[in-house]
Amino acid sequence: MSDKPIYVTEPFLPPLEEFIPYLEEIWASKRLTNNGPMHERLEEALCEYLGVPEIALFNNGTIALLTALQALRITGEVITTPFSFVATAHALTWNGITPVFVDIDPNTLNIDPSKIEAAITARTTAILPVHCYGNPCDVEAIQEIANKYNLKVIYDAAHAFGVKDQGGSILRHGDLSAISFHATKVFNTFEGGAIICPDKKTKQHINNLKNFGIVNEVTVVAAGINGKMSEVNAAFGLLQLQHIDQVLNDRKTIDTHYRESLRETPGIKTLQPTDLEKHNFSYFPILVEDDYSLSRDDLYALLRKNNIYSRRYFYPLISEASTYRQQTSASNGLKQSLQISEKVLCLPIYPQLHTDEIERIISLIRNQKNV
Ligand code: T4K
């Protein structure tokens, strides 16, 4: 057994010496935060790289999501998926909004649009879908429902950095999208996030909200929050951006390696690669089916015994957490979500993962006799 643990992910860190000039610039300017020059440069660079009109940087993805809901003055009930990280529903709860859970499509693992209408009530004001693992939701079907019932759509796009469909960035859909730049993400600023906005006016409103609602020295227009990204985080983002194409290529290579090697393994299902202009290969989920020789949890334990830390994203479901399980929408109609959450296992994927490490993971999955 190898001594080196293999985690589900590991952040990509460029050589340290590449970061020093950025730090020297910050030291010289003494500008540490509050929309400094690094922050401005990163917003501009990201708009260009992602192909989006406006972006407002945040100190993390959760605060971005909270603020997106505030910016659109969302209240009452919001329809969302239980198959996500808890931050999705927590952002609603922290805004005094009730999350209403709707089941997922077992093929995409995203909210199933055909089940949304039945969950709409007089209190529903918005839909909060998640592009789970960076795989796009059925954005057209969701928008059609939103238009019909006059609902807002806020995408939790935490996993969707750089994903493009045939029309451009997946982040352009809905009223707003919130993204995460956490250390575990494809593109990271240690901690960080952003809201993608359609126009300058919306961005200005969001900028006010993320700075305590302050407009100038004597004017406060809203009960805002401190959501600002610091200069060090923004500088790290600028450096990451220089390496992002290589990072995405390396992830693609690993995705292909797993996909091809596991194709013939009975009981192991991979998600269908989506027909995208550009994917980000942010996660590599497998479904451990009943005809596999071990249960999902036994495979998880076996990998752990071999120092391989796969993760059961997203098990348990958000709707199973003590905070949510009393709600009506948590207790029925989530059959697909429950089944998937009991089968899913995310395998390690990150640029520095070596071919021999991938081979070791694959051979453990394919042949437990090797253990
Ligand atoms: N919406 C969705 C759909 C999300 O998935 C998330 C976050 C959010 C919203 C909120 O965005 P943020 O507020 O976080 O920006 C991780 C992340 O903390 C979280 O950002 C992410 N989703 C979630 C899916 O995964 P954990 O509790 O699994 O992280 P942790 O600390 O166990 O890290 C996983 C592995 O990564 C570790 O075993 C080792 C490796 N790692 C981790 C860190 C933090 C490193 O090698 N270096 C590191 O610095 O939640």
Residues whose N, C-alpha, C, O or C-beta is under 5 A from the ligand:
A	BS01	T4K	Y7 T9 E10 P11 N60 G61 T62 S84 F85 A87 T88 V130 D156 A158 S180 F181 H182 A183 T184 G192 G193
